[in-house]
Amino acid sequence: MKGKVSASFGSYGWSGEAPRLVLEIMEKRFEMDVIKPPLLIKYTPSKDDLERCREFGRTIGERLIHGE
């Protein structure tokens, strides 16, 4: 999985640790090309949160296409 593009995201109600931990594992153990920071949404996403999700998806797509 070394060098593959990866990202982490999640909706949470408490600490939101899981996406950060997953990102760290992908980066350090699997040596993946991670997109930072992880996308964290507390509770149910608002309209603004949904736009952040779309932008996060665009960032992932751009990294896959252009390798930036």
N, C-alpha and C positions, 0 to 999 in steps of 0.2 A: 504494500500500500504506500510505500515510500514515494513521495513526490506528488501523490494524487491530491487534487483540490478537495478540501473538506470544510464544513461549517457546522456550527452547533447552535441550536435554538430551543426555546421552550417557554411554556406558560406555567407560572408557578403561583403558589399562595403563601409560601413561607420564605425560605432563604434563597431559592434560585440557584443552589449550588450545582445541580446536576449538569446543566449545559457547560459550565466552567470546567468541571471535572472531565467531562467527555472531551472538550477541546484540548485540555492539557494532555490527556492520554493519546489523542490523535497526533498531536504535535511531537510529544517526547518519546512515546513508545513506538508509534507507527511511522514517525518521521514524515507526516503528511504536510502538505502546503495548506495551512489553516487560514481561514478568514477571521480576523479579529476585529472587534470583540464579538463574543457570542450574542445572539439576539435574545433578549429576555423581556417577556411581557408578563406583568403581574395581573393575575386573575383573568377575566374575560377581556379580549382585545377591544379597544375603542377604535373609532374611525382612524384616528392618528396612528394607533398601533398597527392597524391593518396596512396603512400606507408604508410604515416602517418595514413590515413584512415583505411587501412588494419590492421595496428598494433593496432589501437584503437579498431577495431572489435575483434581482437585476445584477447586483454585485457578484453573486455566485456565477451567474451566466456569463458575465463579462470576463471573469477570471478564467472560466473554462474555455471561452473562445479566444481570448487575447493573451492569456497567461500573465496578466498584470497583477 
